[in-house]
Amino acid sequence: MSAKRCEACGMPMTHQSQHGNGDADYPYCIYCTDSAGNLKPRSEIREGMIHYVMKSENCQRPQAEAEVDKQLNTLPAWQMTG
Ligand SMILES: [Zn+2]
């Protein structure tokens, strides 16, 4: 059993309840999904991740922003063409 990762923030989802909509096939986690079941805007998810990194790594905002942007650029949800 391999954990899926949220395609918007990279969080491992090991349980169905961590998927948006409580749907194990849904590619985004509950933190990246709004109450209507839609993917939140990148800016909102980015902001949440920055706060998380600042807290968990005890670092300053510029460093957290750099790490978050780097991670976001690798995630399927934000692979835009054009
Ligand atoms: Zn997520």
PDB file of the backbone (N, CA, C, O) and the ligand in Angstrom, with CONECT records:
HET     ZN  A 101       1
ATOM      1  N   MET A   1       0.849  -1.198   0.000  1.00  0.00           N
ATOM      2  CA  MET A   1       0.000   0.000   0.000  1.00  0.00           C
ATOM      3  C   MET A   1       0.878   1.239   0.000  1.00  0.00           C
ATOM      4  O   MET A   1       1.632   1.476   0.944  1.00  0.00           O
ATOM      5  N   SER A   2       0.778   2.017  -1.047  1.00  0.00           N
ATOM      6  CA  SER A   2       1.582   3.227  -1.120  1.00  0.00           C
ATOM      7  C   SER A   2       0.700   4.449  -0.919  1.00  0.00           C
ATOM      8  O   SER A   2      -0.382   4.558  -1.496  1.00  0.00           O
ATOM      9  N   ALA A   3       1.182   5.360  -0.095  1.00  0.00           N
ATOM     10  CA  ALA A   3       0.409   6.563   0.178  1.00  0.00           C
ATOM     11  C   ALA A   3       0.392   7.461  -1.053  1.00  0.00           C
ATOM     12  O   ALA A   3       1.416   7.664  -1.705  1.00  0.00           O
ATOM     13  N   LYS A   4      -0.774   7.989  -1.354  1.00  0.00           N
ATOM     14  CA  LYS A   4      -0.839   8.983  -2.408  1.00  0.00           C
ATOM     15  C   LYS A   4      -0.415  10.323  -1.823  1.00  0.00           C
ATOM     16  O   LYS A   4      -0.495  10.558  -0.617  1.00  0.00           O
ATOM     17  N   ARG A   5       0.035  11.186  -2.716  1.00  0.00           N
ATOM     18  CA  ARG A   5       0.394  12.525  -2.261  1.00  0.00           C
ATOM     19  C   ARG A   5      -0.562  13.524  -2.884  1.00  0.00           C
ATOM     20  O   ARG A   5      -0.951  13.405  -4.046  1.00  0.00           O
ATOM     21  N   CYS A   6      -0.928  14.503  -2.087  1.00  0.00           N
ATOM     22  CA  CYS A   6      -1.794  15.560  -2.601  1.00  0.00           C
ATOM     23  C   CYS A   6      -1.099  16.221  -3.798  1.00  0.00           C
ATOM     24  O   CYS A   6       0.074  16.587  -3.725  1.00  0.00           O
ATOM     25  N   GLU A   7      -1.836  16.364  -4.888  1.00  0.00           N
ATOM     26  CA  GLU A   7      -1.231  16.922  -6.096  1.00  0.00           C
ATOM     27  C   GLU A   7      -1.119  18.439  -6.053  1.00  0.00           C
ATOM     28  O   GLU A   7      -0.605  19.051  -6.990  1.00  0.00           O
ATOM     29  N   ALA A   8      -1.592  19.046  -4.981  1.00  0.00           N
ATOM     30  CA  ALA A   8      -1.504  20.497  -4.866  1.00  0.00           C
ATOM     31  C   ALA A   8      -0.492  20.953  -3.816  1.00  0.00           C
ATOM     32  O   ALA A   8       0.086  22.031  -3.950  1.00  0.00           O
ATOM     33  N   CYS A   9      -0.265  20.134  -2.758  1.00  0.00           N
ATOM     34  CA  CYS A   9       0.679  20.561  -1.722  1.00  0.00           C
ATOM     35  C   CYS A   9       1.717  19.495  -1.390  1.00  0.00           C
ATOM     36  O   CYS A   9       2.687  19.784  -0.689  1.00  0.00           O
ATOM     37  N   GLY A  10       1.536  18.283  -1.872  1.00  0.00           N
ATOM     38  CA  GLY A  10       2.529  17.245  -1.662  1.00  0.00           C
ATOM     39  C   GLY A  10       2.377  16.461  -0.376  1.00  0.00           C
ATOM     40  O   GLY A  10       3.186  15.578  -0.090  1.00  0.00           O
ATOM     41  N   MET A  11       1.348  16.768   0.407  1.00  0.00           N
ATOM     42  CA  MET A  11       1.149  16.049   1.666  1.00  0.00           C
ATOM     43  C   MET A  11       0.791  14.593   1.396  1.00  0.00           C
ATOM     44  O   MET A  11      -0.074  14.310   0.568  1.00  0.00           O
ATOM     45  N   PRO A  12       1.459  13.657   2.097  1.00  0.00           N
ATOM     46  CA  PRO A  12       1.070  12.248   1.934  1.00  0.00           C
ATOM     47  C   PRO A  12      -0.333  12.024   2.507  1.00  0.00           C
ATOM     48  O   PRO A  12      -0.664  12.523   3.583  1.00  0.00           O
ATOM     49  N   MET A  13      -1.135  11.278   1.783  1.00  0.00           N
ATOM     50  CA  MET A  13      -2.486  10.984   2.257  1.00  0.00           C
ATOM     51  C   MET A  13      -2.582   9.487   2.491  1.00  0.00           C
ATOM     52  O   MET A  13      -2.653   8.702   1.546  1.00  0.00           O
ATOM     53  N   THR A  14      -2.584   9.104   3.746  1.00  0.00           N
ATOM     54  CA  THR A  14      -2.551   7.689   4.089  1.00  0.00           C
ATOM     55  C   THR A  14      -3.936   7.146   4.401  1.00  0.00           C
ATOM     56  O   THR A  14      -4.124   5.933   4.490  1.00  0.00           O
ATOM     57  N   HIS A  15      -4.892   8.027   4.564  1.00  0.00           N
ATOM     58  CA  HIS A  15      -6.241   7.594   4.902  1.00  0.00           C
ATOM     59  C   HIS A  15      -7.251   8.341   4.040  1.00  0.00           C
ATOM     60  O   HIS A  15      -7.037   9.490   3.655  1.00  0.00           O
ATOM     61  N   GLN A  16      -8.341   7.668   3.751  1.00  0.00           N
ATOM     62  CA  GLN A  16      -9.376   8.263   2.907  1.00  0.00           C
ATOM     63  C   GLN A  16      -9.847   9.614   3.446  1.00  0.00           C
ATOM     64  O   GLN A  16     -10.171  10.518   2.675  1.00  0.00           O
ATOM     65  N   SER A  17      -9.884   9.746   4.771  1.00  0.00           N
ATOM     66  CA  SER A  17     -10.394  10.980   5.371  1.00  0.00           C
ATOM     67  C   SER A  17      -9.484  12.171   5.104  1.00  0.00           C
ATOM     68  O   SER A  17      -9.884  13.315   5.319  1.00  0.00           O
ATOM     69  N   GLN A  18      -8.255  11.914   4.635  1.00  0.00           N
ATOM     70  CA  GLN A  18      -7.343  13.013   4.330  1.00  0.00           C
ATOM     71  C   GLN A  18      -7.517  13.533   2.912  1.00  0.00           C
ATOM     72  O   GLN A  18      -6.944  14.557   2.540  1.00  0.00           O
ATOM     73  N   HIS A  19      -8.307  12.824   2.131  1.00  0.00           N
ATOM     74  CA  HIS A  19      -8.612  13.278   0.773  1.00  0.00           C
ATOM     75  C   HIS A  19      -9.772  14.273   0.810  1.00  0.00           C
ATOM     76  O   HIS A  19     -10.695  14.132   1.612  1.00  0.00           O
ATOM     77  N   GLY A  20      -9.717  15.273  -0.059  1.00  0.00           N
ATOM     78  CA  GLY A  20     -10.843  16.177  -0.187  1.00  0.00           C
ATOM     79  C   GLY A  20     -12.094  15.398  -0.542  1.00  0.00           C
ATOM     80  O   GLY A  20     -12.018  14.413  -1.276  1.00  0.00           O
ATOM     81  N   ASN A  21     -13.225  15.813  -0.046  1.00  0.00           N
ATOM     82  CA  ASN A  21     -14.521  15.161  -0.300  1.00  0.00           C
ATOM     83  C   ASN A  21     -14.627  13.774   0.329  1.00  0.00           C
ATOM     84  O   ASN A  21     -15.625  13.082   0.128  1.00  0.00           O
ATOM     85  N   GLY A  22     -13.587  13.350   1.106  1.00  0.00           N
ATOM     86  CA  GLY A  22     -13.612  12.009   1.676  1.00  0.00           C
ATOM     87  C   GLY A  22     -13.567  10.932   0.611  1.00  0.00           C
ATOM     88  O   GLY A  22     -13.963   9.790   0.845  1.00  0.00           O
ATOM     89  N   ASP A  23     -13.077  11.309  -0.569  1.00  0.00           N
ATOM     90  CA  ASP A  23     -13.037  10.404  -1.710  1.00  0.00           C
ATOM     91  C   ASP A  23     -11.595   9.963  -1.935  1.00  0.00           C
ATOM     92  O   ASP A  23     -10.739  10.785  -2.262  1.00  0.00           O
ATOM     93  N   ALA A  24     -11.324   8.690  -1.764  1.00  0.00           N
ATOM     94  CA  ALA A  24      -9.953   8.172  -1.859  1.00  0.00           C
ATOM     95  C   ALA A  24      -9.343   8.375  -3.238  1.00  0.00           C
ATOM     96  O   ALA A  24      -8.121   8.329  -3.379  1.00  0.00           O
ATOM     97  N   ASP A  25     -10.161   8.599  -4.252  1.00  0.00           N
ATOM     98  CA  ASP A  25      -9.639   8.832  -5.590  1.00  0.00           C
ATOM     99  C   ASP A  25      -9.413  10.313  -5.887  1.00  0.00           C
ATOM    100  O   ASP A  25      -8.860  10.671  -6.926  1.00  0.00           O
ATOM    101  N   TYR A  26      -9.847  11.163  -4.964  1.00  0.00           N
ATOM    102  CA  TYR A  26      -9.683  12.595  -5.167  1.00  0.00           C
ATOM    103  C   TYR A  26      -8.219  12.955  -4.961  1.00  0.00           C
ATOM    104  O   TYR A  26      -7.630  12.583  -3.946  1.00  0.00           O
ATOM    105  N   PRO A  27      -7.613  13.683  -5.921  1.00  0.00           N
ATOM    106  CA  PRO A  27      -6.153  13.866  -5.884  1.00  0.00           C
ATOM    107  C   PRO A  27      -5.658  14.941  -4.914  1.00  0.00           C
ATOM    108  O   PRO A  27      -4.450  15.111  -4.751  1.00  0.00           O
ATOM    109  N   TYR A  28      -6.582  15.672  -4.263  1.00  0.00           N
ATOM    110  CA  TYR A  28      -6.146  16.745  -3.377  1.00  0.00           C
ATOM    111  C   TYR A  28      -6.562  16.470  -1.942  1.00  0.00           C
ATOM    112  O   TYR A  28      -7.575  15.818  -1.690  1.00  0.00           O
ATOM    113  N   CYS A  29      -5.758  16.981  -0.993  1.00  0.00           N
ATOM    114  CA  CYS A  29      -6.040  16.735   0.417  1.00  0.00           C
ATOM    115  C   CYS A  29      -7.123  17.689   0.935  1.00  0.00           C
ATOM    116  O   CYS A  29      -7.539  18.620   0.246  1.00  0.00           O
ATOM    117  N   ILE A  30      -7.560  17.431   2.155  1.00  0.00           N
ATOM    118  CA  ILE A  30      -8.626  18.255   2.742  1.00  0.00           C
ATOM    119  C   ILE A  30      -8.186  19.705   2.927  1.00  0.00           C
ATOM    120  O   ILE A  30      -9.017  20.613   2.917  1.00  0.00           O
ATOM    121  N   TYR A  31      -6.882  19.924   3.095  1.00  0.00           N
ATOM    122  CA  TYR A  31      -6.401  21.291   3.315  1.00  0.00           C
ATOM    123  C   TYR A  31      -6.395  22.111   2.030  1.00  0.00           C
ATOM    124  O   TYR A  31      -6.390  23.342   2.068  1.00  0.00           O
ATOM    125  N   CYS A  32      -6.397  21.426   0.906  1.00  0.00           N
ATOM    126  CA  CYS A  32      -6.356  22.113  -0.381  1.00  0.00           C
ATOM    127  C   CYS A  32      -7.740  22.175  -1.034  1.00  0.00           C
ATOM    128  O   CYS A  32      -7.884  22.636  -2.167  1.00  0.00           O
ATOM    129  N   THR A  33      -8.740  21.711  -0.312  1.00  0.00           N
ATOM    130  CA  THR A  33     -10.089  21.636  -0.858  1.00  0.00           C
ATOM    131  C   THR A  33     -11.002  22.551  -0.045  1.00  0.00           C
ATOM    132  O   THR A  33     -10.950  22.550   1.185  1.00  0.00           O
ATOM    133  N   ASP A  34     -11.835  23.331  -0.730  1.00  0.00           N
ATOM    134  CA  ASP A  34     -12.758  24.191   0.028  1.00  0.00           C
ATOM    135  C   ASP A  34     -14.015  23.418   0.414  1.00  0.00           C
ATOM    136  O   ASP A  34     -14.158  22.240   0.085  1.00  0.00           O
ATOM    137  N   SER A  35     -14.919  24.088   1.112  1.00  0.00           N
ATOM    138  CA  SER A  35     -16.088  23.390   1.638  1.00  0.00           C
ATOM    139  C   SER A  35     -17.008  22.881   0.534  1.00  0.00           C
ATOM    140  O   SER A  35     -17.834  21.997   0.764  1.00  0.00           O
ATOM    141  N   ALA A  36     -16.863  23.441  -0.665  1.00  0.00           N
ATOM    142  CA  ALA A  36     -17.681  22.988  -1.790  1.00  0.00           C
ATOM    143  C   ALA A  36     -17.031  21.818  -2.528  1.00  0.00           C
ATOM    144  O   ALA A  36     -17.610  21.269  -3.465  1.00  0.00           O
ATOM    145  N   GLY A  37     -15.814  21.439  -2.094  1.00  0.00           N
ATOM    146  CA  GLY A  37     -15.154  20.299  -2.721  1.00  0.00           C
ATOM    147  C   GLY A  37     -14.285  20.672  -3.905  1.00  0.00           C
ATOM    148  O   GLY A  37     -13.924  19.812  -4.709  1.00  0.00           O
ATOM    149  N   ASN A  38     -13.946  21.949  -4.017  1.00  0.00           N
ATOM    150  CA  ASN A  38     -13.104  22.388  -5.131  1.00  0.00           C
ATOM    151  C   ASN A  38     -11.690  22.699  -4.661  1.00  0.00           C
ATOM    152  O   ASN A  38     -11.468  23.031  -3.497  1.00  0.00           O
ATOM    153  N   LEU A  39     -10.748  22.588  -5.574  1.00  0.00           N
ATOM    154  CA  LEU A  39      -9.362  22.924  -5.266  1.00  0.00           C
ATOM    155  C   LEU A  39      -9.259  24.420  -4.961  1.00  0.00           C
ATOM    156  O   LEU A  39      -9.767  25.256  -5.708  1.00  0.00           O
ATOM    157  N   LYS A  40      -8.596  24.736  -3.857  1.00  0.00           N
ATOM    158  CA  LYS A  40      -8.407  26.141  -3.492  1.00  0.00           C
ATOM    159  C   LYS A  40      -7.421  26.805  -4.445  1.00  0.00           C
ATOM    160  O   LYS A  40      -6.640  26.122  -5.107  1.00  0.00           O
ATOM    161  N   PRO A  41      -7.455  28.147  -4.518  1.00  0.00           N
ATOM    162  CA  PRO A  41      -6.487  28.834  -5.385  1.00  0.00           C
ATOM    163  C   PRO A  41      -5.059  28.623  -4.890  1.00  0.00           C
ATOM    164  O   PRO A  41      -4.814  28.455  -3.696  1.00  0.00           O
ATOM    165  N   ARG A  42      -4.124  28.637  -5.843  1.00  0.00           N
ATOM    166  CA  ARG A  42      -2.715  28.432  -5.511  1.00  0.00           C
ATOM    167  C   ARG A  42      -2.244  29.414  -4.434  1.00  0.00           C
ATOM    168  O   ARG A  42      -1.505  29.034  -3.525  1.00  0.00           O
ATOM    169  N   SER A  43      -2.676  30.686  -4.537  1.00  0.00           N
ATOM    170  CA  SER A  43      -2.208  31.701  -3.589  1.00  0.00           C
ATOM    171  C   SER A  43      -2.603  31.348  -2.157  1.00  0.00           C
ATOM    172  O   SER A  43      -1.848  31.592  -1.215  1.00  0.00           O
ATOM    173  N   GLU A  44      -3.784  30.775  -2.006  1.00  0.00           N
ATOM    174  CA  GLU A  44      -4.260  30.430  -0.666  1.00  0.00           C
ATOM    175  C   GLU A  44      -3.510  29.224  -0.119  1.00  0.00           C
ATOM    176  O   GLU A  44      -3.129  29.202   1.051  1.00  0.00           O
ATOM    177  N   ILE A  45      -3.302  28.235  -0.955  1.00  0.00           N
ATOM    178  CA  ILE A  45      -2.565  27.042  -0.538  1.00  0.00           C
ATOM    179  C   ILE A  45      -1.115  27.415  -0.226  1.00  0.00           C
ATOM    180  O   ILE A  45      -0.544  26.942   0.757  1.00  0.00           O
ATOM    181  N   ARG A  46      -0.521  28.272  -1.075  1.00  0.00           N
ATOM    182  CA  ARG A  46       0.862  28.714  -0.882  1.00  0.00           C
ATOM    183  C   ARG A  46       1.008  29.400   0.477  1.00  0.00           C
ATOM    184  O   ARG A  46       1.960  29.145   1.215  1.00  0.00           O
ATOM    185  N   GLU A  47       0.054  30.274   0.794  1.00  0.00           N
ATOM    186  CA  GLU A  47       0.109  31.005   2.053  1.00  0.00           C
ATOM    187  C   GLU A  47       0.078  30.044   3.249  1.00  0.00           C
ATOM    188  O   GLU A  47       0.835  30.202   4.207  1.00  0.00           O
ATOM    189  N   GLY A  48      -0.800  29.061   3.174  1.00  0.00           N
ATOM    190  CA  GLY A  48      -0.895  28.085   4.253  1.00  0.00           C
ATOM    191  C   GLY A  48       0.385  27.292   4.418  1.00  0.00           C
ATOM    192  O   GLY A  48       0.814  27.012   5.537  1.00  0.00           O
ATOM    193  N   MET A  49       0.998  26.927   3.289  1.00  0.00           N
ATOM    194  CA  MET A  49       2.236  26.160   3.335  1.00  0.00           C
ATOM    195  C   MET A  49       3.380  26.993   3.904  1.00  0.00           C
ATOM    196  O   MET A  49       4.212  26.479   4.652  1.00  0.00           O
ATOM    197  N   ILE A  50       3.424  28.275   3.551  1.00  0.00           N
ATOM    198  CA  ILE A  50       4.478  29.156   4.070  1.00  0.00           C
ATOM    199  C   ILE A  50       4.412  29.213   5.598  1.00  0.00           C
ATOM    200  O   ILE A  50       5.431  29.116   6.282  1.00  0.00           O
ATOM    201  N   HIS A  51       3.203  29.370   6.111  1.00  0.00           N
ATOM    202  CA  HIS A  51       3.053  29.417   7.571  1.00  0.00           C
ATOM    203  C   HIS A  51       3.467  28.093   8.211  1.00  0.00           C
ATOM    204  O   HIS A  51       4.082  28.066   9.277  1.00  0.00           O
ATOM    205  N   TYR A  52       3.120  27.011   7.543  1.00  0.00           N
ATOM    206  CA  TYR A  52       3.466  25.691   8.062  1.00  0.00           C
ATOM    207  C   TYR A  52       4.985  25.517   8.114  1.00  0.00           C
ATOM    208  O   TYR A  52       5.527  25.045   9.114  1.00  0.00           O
ATOM    209  N   VAL A  53       5.666  25.902   7.034  1.00  0.00           N
ATOM    210  CA  VAL A  53       7.124  25.737   6.973  1.00  0.00           C
ATOM    211  C   VAL A  53       7.811  26.641   8.003  1.00  0.00           C
ATOM    212  O   VAL A  53       8.749  26.215   8.678  1.00  0.00           O
ATOM    213  N   MET A  54       7.343  27.888   8.122  1.00  0.00           N
ATOM    214  CA  MET A  54       7.940  28.808   9.098  1.00  0.00           C
ATOM    215  C   MET A  54       7.860  28.240  10.509  1.00  0.00           C
ATOM    216  O   MET A  54       8.789  28.371  11.306  1.00  0.00           O
ATOM    217  N   LYS A  55       6.735  27.609  10.795  1.00  0.00           N
ATOM    218  CA  LYS A  55       6.502  27.062  12.125  1.00  0.00           C
ATOM    219  C   LYS A  55       7.296  25.776  12.331  1.00  0.00           C
ATOM    220  O   LYS A  55       7.978  25.616  13.343  1.00  0.00           O
ATOM    221  N   SER A  56       7.204  24.858  11.362  1.00  0.00           N
ATOM    222  CA  SER A  56       7.820  23.554  11.557  1.00  0.00           C
ATOM    223  C   SER A  56       9.337  23.620  11.465  1.00  0.00           C
ATOM    224  O   SER A  56      10.032  22.840  12.116  1.00  0.00           O
ATOM    225  N   GLU A  57       9.861  24.549  10.657  1.00  0.00           N
ATOM    226  CA  GLU A  57      11.317  24.637  10.512  1.00  0.00           C
ATOM    227  C   GLU A  57      11.888  25.831  11.260  1.00  0.00           C
ATOM    228  O   GLU A  57      13.099  26.051  11.270  1.00  0.00           O
ATOM    229  N   ASN A  58      11.001  26.601  11.888  1.00  0.00           N
ATOM    230  CA  ASN A  58      11.417  27.755  12.667  1.00  0.00           C
ATOM    231  C   ASN A  58      12.313  28.687  11.854  1.00  0.00           C
ATOM    232  O   ASN A  58      13.378  29.101  12.313  1.00  0.00           O
ATOM    233  N   CYS A  59      11.864  29.010  10.637  1.00  0.00           N
ATOM    234  CA  CYS A  59      12.662  29.854   9.764  1.00  0.00           C
ATOM    235  C   CYS A  59      11.906  31.132   9.414  1.00  0.00           C
ATOM    236  O   CYS A  59      10.724  31.279   9.724  1.00  0.00           O
ATOM    237  N   GLN A  60      12.617  32.052   8.759  1.00  0.00           N
ATOM    238  CA  GLN A  60      12.014  33.311   8.366  1.00  0.00           C
ATOM    239  C   GLN A  60      11.207  33.150   7.086  1.00  0.00           C
ATOM    240  O   GLN A  60      11.390  32.195   6.332  1.00  0.00           O
ATOM    241  N   ARG A  61      10.310  34.107   6.859  1.00  0.00           N
ATOM    242  CA  ARG A  61       9.389  34.015   5.726  1.00  0.00           C
ATOM    243  C   ARG A  61      10.074  33.887   4.349  1.00  0.00           C
ATOM    244  O   ARG A  61       9.644  33.071   3.534  1.00  0.00           O
ATOM    245  N   PRO A  62      11.134  34.678   4.074  1.00  0.00           N
ATOM    246  CA  PRO A  62      11.753  34.540   2.737  1.00  0.00           C
ATOM    247  C   PRO A  62      12.252  33.126   2.464  1.00  0.00           C
ATOM    248  O   PRO A  62      12.123  32.627   1.347  1.00  0.00           O
ATOM    249  N   GLN A  63      12.814  32.486   3.465  1.00  0.00           N
ATOM    250  CA  GLN A  63      13.302  31.123   3.293  1.00  0.00           C
ATOM    251  C   GLN A  63      12.131  30.169   3.087  1.00  0.00           C
ATOM    252  O   GLN A  63      12.186  29.277   2.240  1.00  0.00           O
ATOM    253  N   ALA A  64      11.076  30.363   3.866  1.00  0.00           N
ATOM    254  CA  ALA A  64       9.892  29.516   3.731  1.00  0.00           C
ATOM    255  C   ALA A  64       9.259  29.688   2.354  1.00  0.00           C
ATOM    256  O   ALA A  64       8.837  28.710   1.737  1.00  0.00           O
ATOM    257  N   GLU A  65       9.192  30.923   1.873  1.00  0.00           N
ATOM    258  CA  GLU A  65       8.619  31.183   0.548  1.00  0.00           C
ATOM    259  C   GLU A  65       9.403  30.465  -0.530  1.00  0.00           C
ATOM    260  O   GLU A  65       8.827  29.873  -1.443  1.00  0.00           O
ATOM    261  N   ALA A  66      10.727  30.519  -0.419  1.00  0.00           N
ATOM    262  CA  ALA A  66      11.575  29.874  -1.423  1.00  0.00           C
ATOM    263  C   ALA A  66      11.344  28.371  -1.443  1.00  0.00           C
ATOM    264  O   ALA A  66      11.260  27.761  -2.508  1.00  0.00           O
ATOM    265  N   GLU A  67      11.244  27.777  -0.256  1.00  0.00           N
ATOM    266  CA  GLU A  67      11.024  26.333  -0.185  1.00  0.00           C
ATOM    267  C   GLU A  67       9.665  25.951  -0.736  1.00  0.00           C
ATOM    268  O   GLU A  67       9.532  24.968  -1.465  1.00  0.00           O
ATOM    269  N   VAL A  68       8.656  26.734  -0.384  1.00  0.00           N
ATOM    270  CA  VAL A  68       7.295  26.432  -0.820  1.00  0.00           C
ATOM    271  C   VAL A  68       7.168  26.585  -2.335  1.00  0.00           C
ATOM    272  O   VAL A  68       6.556  25.744  -2.995  1.00  0.00           O
ATOM    273  N   ASP A  69       7.739  27.649  -2.885  1.00  0.00           N
ATOM    274  CA  ASP A  69       7.659  27.853  -4.332  1.00  0.00           C
ATOM    275  C   ASP A  69       8.337  26.717  -5.090  1.00  0.00           C
ATOM    276  O   ASP A  69       7.861  26.265  -6.131  1.00  0.00           O
ATOM    277  N   LYS A  70       9.470  26.267  -4.535  1.00  0.00           N
ATOM    278  CA  LYS A  70      10.190  25.173  -5.156  1.00  0.00           C
ATOM    279  C   LYS A  70       9.320  23.914  -5.173  1.00  0.00           C
ATOM    280  O   LYS A  70       9.258  23.201  -6.174  1.00  0.00           O
ATOM    281  N   GLN A  71       8.658  23.658  -4.058  1.00  0.00           N
ATOM    282  CA  GLN A  71       7.816  22.467  -3.969  1.00  0.00           C
ATOM    283  C   GLN A  71       6.582  22.593  -4.866  1.00  0.00           C
ATOM    284  O   GLN A  71       6.213  21.643  -5.556  1.00  0.00           O
ATOM    285  N   LEU A  72       5.954  23.753  -4.854  1.00  0.00           N
ATOM    286  CA  LEU A  72       4.751  23.941  -5.669  1.00  0.00           C
ATOM    287  C   LEU A  72       5.039  23.702  -7.147  1.00  0.00           C
ATOM    288  O   LEU A  72       4.205  23.161  -7.873  1.00  0.00           O
ATOM    289  N   ASN A  73       6.225  24.111  -7.580  1.00  0.00           N
ATOM    290  CA  ASN A  73       6.566  23.971  -8.993  1.00  0.00           C
ATOM    291  C   ASN A  73       6.736  22.528  -9.437  1.00  0.00           C
ATOM    292  O   ASN A  73       6.770  22.243 -10.634  1.00  0.00           O
ATOM    293  N   THR A  74       6.843  21.610  -8.468  1.00  0.00           N
ATOM    294  CA  THR A  74       6.991  20.199  -8.823  1.00  0.00           C
ATOM    295  C   THR A  74       5.655  19.462  -8.808  1.00  0.00           C
ATOM    296  O   THR A  74       5.597  18.297  -9.202  1.00  0.00           O
ATOM    297  N   LEU A  75       4.589  20.108  -8.365  1.00  0.00           N
ATOM    298  CA  LEU A  75       3.320  19.418  -8.137  1.00  0.00           C
ATOM    299  C   LEU A  75       2.380  19.480  -9.348  1.00  0.00           C
ATOM    300  O   LEU A  75       2.262  20.507 -10.016  1.00  0.00           O
ATOM    301  N   PRO A  76       1.720  18.354  -9.606  1.00  0.00           N
ATOM    302  CA  PRO A  76       0.890  18.241 -10.829  1.00  0.00           C
ATOM    303  C   PRO A  76      -0.204  19.311 -10.945  1.00  0.00           C
ATOM    304  O   PRO A  76      -0.547  19.736 -12.048  1.00  0.00           O
ATOM    305  N   ALA A  77      -0.741  19.738  -9.814  1.00  0.00           N
ATOM    306  CA  ALA A  77      -1.864  20.685  -9.889  1.00  0.00           C
ATOM    307  C   ALA A  77      -1.471  22.007 -10.521  1.00  0.00           C
ATOM    308  O   ALA A  77      -2.316  22.734 -11.043  1.00  0.00           O
ATOM    309  N   TRP A  78      -0.178  22.316 -10.471  1.00  0.00           N
ATOM    310  CA  TRP A  78       0.254  23.649 -10.925  1.00  0.00           C
ATOM    311  C   TRP A  78       1.114  23.588 -12.183  1.00  0.00           C
ATOM    312  O   TRP A  78       1.796  24.551 -12.535  1.00  0.00           O
ATOM    313  N   GLN A  79       1.067  22.446 -12.848  1.00  0.00           N
ATOM    314  CA  GLN A  79       1.819  22.322 -14.095  1.00  0.00           C
ATOM    315  C   GLN A  79       0.999  22.921 -15.239  1.00  0.00           C
ATOM    316  O   GLN A  79       0.338  22.207 -15.994  1.00  0.00           O
ATOM    317  N   MET A  80       1.057  24.222 -15.343  1.00  0.00           N
ATOM    318  CA  MET A  80       0.297  24.908 -16.377  1.00  0.00           C
ATOM    319  C   MET A  80       1.131  25.008 -17.658  1.00  0.00           C
ATOM    320  O   MET A  80       2.352  25.156 -17.609  1.00  0.00           O
ATOM    321  N   THR A  81       0.470  24.928 -18.765  1.00  0.00           N
ATOM    322  CA  THR A  81       1.159  25.165 -20.026  1.00  0.00           C
ATOM    323  C   THR A  81       0.744  26.522 -20.558  1.00  0.00           C
ATOM    324  O   THR A  81      -0.436  26.873 -20.545  1.00  0.00           O
ATOM    325  N   GLY A  82       1.714  27.276 -21.020  1.00  0.00           N
ATOM    326  CA  GLY A  82       1.411  28.598 -21.572  1.00  0.00           C
ATOM    327  C   GLY A  82       1.340  29.632 -20.553  1.00  0.00           C
ATOM    328  O   GLY A  82       1.092  30.796 -20.870  1.00  0.00           O
TER     329      GLY A  82
HETATM  330 ZN    ZN A 101      -2.979  19.405  -0.283  1.00  0.00          ZN2+
END
